[in-house]
């Protein structure tokens, strides 16, 4: 890979995040292969991916699509939901990926271990993305946030490979920074994501409604989750998290909340479960998180088809 030649990029899970990135990279001149189920792959081959975005404009990009990767790539973006990860990975045989860099853009903090076991550790570059983007239909993406930012890491990945991927993403319009510590990078996102995901989903409230109607509960949960997170990233700060929430548009919803509204599986174990496991290892009390995970687990069971 170089930062000047076009990349061949596989996108596993062309949903809200994956579809947006696939379209942006294809528009920038890279070869993009979307990996999905047969109906979605057929639609993408026929129509491409259409994006509606205040940040990037409205456009349609042609992509390739298949149900399984059958050739080497420079880069594989894993953008499926954590709940579908193990099944989705069957579409990406390690032998087909060859020496391609694996960049998971998943919620949670535990998935790098799974990916390092499946692929070589020096090929796995965990990343986090800050964006609000929704797939409203196969091949149709609505990008609602005025930002699309990625923090890219990879403790075992050669730095020049990380730099090349960051340069490619930046050139496509996705603001990307290389970070030195993948664990700290994932926990900075986790400490910000978990309170919003758990509370918006539990109460069915947007962030604006949550920060006014249930602000004290939000404050207490942020204190709890940042206490856990500081063991991995000492700079994590509860006040900074609250300031970020206060800057959000009032109607903003979490992805977990949207999944609940659509009766899709929740990333509850990847977010709440992982947080509790880390708290237990540190002997940190997390009663609010524990209560919310219990209540959301019961709610998910009661609404399951």
ZIBEL-V517737 format. One record per residue. N is the residue number from 1. SS is DSSP state (H for helix, E for strand, C for the rest). Layout:
<<N:SS> <N:SS>>
//
This chain:
<<1:C> <2:C> <3:C> <4:C> <5:C> <6:C> <7:C> <8:E> <9:E> <10:E> <11:E> <12:E> <13:C> <14:C> <15:C> <16:H> <17:H> <18:H> <19:H> <20:H> <21:H> <22:H> <23:H> <24:H> <25:H> <26:H> <27:H> <28:C> <29:C> <30:C> <31:E> <32:E> <33:E> <34:E> <35:E> <36:C> <37:C> <38:H> <39:H> <40:H> <41:H> <42:H> <43:H> <44:H> <45:H> <46:H> <47:H> <48:C> <49:E> <50:E> <51:E> <52:E> <53:E> <54:C> <55:C> <56:C> <57:C> <58:C> <59:E> <60:E> <61:E> <62:C> <63:C> <64:E> <65:E> <66:E> <67:C> <68:C> <69:C> <70:C> <71:C> <72:C> <73:C> <74:C> <75:E> <76:E> <77:E> <78:E> <79:C> <80:C> <81:C> <82:H> <83:H> <84:H> <85:H> <86:H> <87:H> <88:H> <89:H> <90:H> <91:H> <92:C> <93:C> <94:H> <95:H> <96:H> <97:H> <98:C> <99:C> <100:C> <101:E> <102:E> <103:E> <104:E> <105:C> <106:C> <107:C> <108:C> <109:C> <110:C> <111:H> <112:H> <113:H> <114:H> <115:H> <116:H> <117:H> <118:H> <119:C> <120:C> <121:H> <122:H> <123:H> <124:E> <125:C> <126:C> <127:E> <128:E> <129:E> <130:E> <131:C> <132:C> <133:E> <134:E> <135:E> <136:E> <137:E> <138:C> <139:C> <140:E> <141:E> <142:E> <143:E> <144:C> <145:C> <146:C> <147:C> <148:C> <149:E> <150:E> <151:E> <152:E> <153:C> <154:C> <155:C> <156:C> <157:C> <158:C> <159:H> <160:H> <161:H> <162:H> <163:H> <164:H> <165:H> <166:H> <167:H> <168:H> <169:H> <170:H> <171:H> <172:C> <173:C> <174:C> <175:E> <176:E> <177:E> <178:E> <179:C> <180:C> <181:C> <182:H> <183:H> <184:H> <185:H> <186:H> <187:H> <188:H> <189:H> <190:H> <191:H> <192:H> <193:H> <194:H> <195:H> <196:H> <197:H> <198:H> <199:H> <200:H> <201:H> <202:H> <203:H> <204:C> <205:C> <206:C> <207:H> <208:H> <209:H> <210:H> <211:H> <212:H> <213:H> <214:C> <215:H> <216:H> <217:H> <218:H> <219:H> <220:H> <221:H> <222:H> <223:H> <224:H> <225:H> <226:H> <227:H> <228:H> <229:H> <230:C> <231:C> <232:C> <233:C> <234:C> <235:C> <236:C> <237:C> <238:H> <239:H> <240:H> <241:H> <242:H> <243:H> <244:H> <245:H> <246:H> <247:H> <248:C> <249:C> <250:C> <251:C> <252:C> <253:C> <254:C> <255:H> <256:H> <257:H> <258:H> <259:H> <260:H> <261:H> <262:C> <263:C> <264:C> <265:C> <266:C> <267:C> <268:H> <269:H> <270:H> <271:H> <272:H> <273:H> <274:H> <275:H> <276:H> <277:H> <278:H> <279:H> <280:H> <281:H> <282:H> <283:C> <284:C> <285:C> <286:C> <287:H> <288:H> <289:H> <290:H> <291:H> <292:H> <293:H> <294:H> <295:H> <296:H> <297:H> <298:H> <299:H> <300:H> <301:H> <302:H> <303:H> <304:C> <305:C>>
//
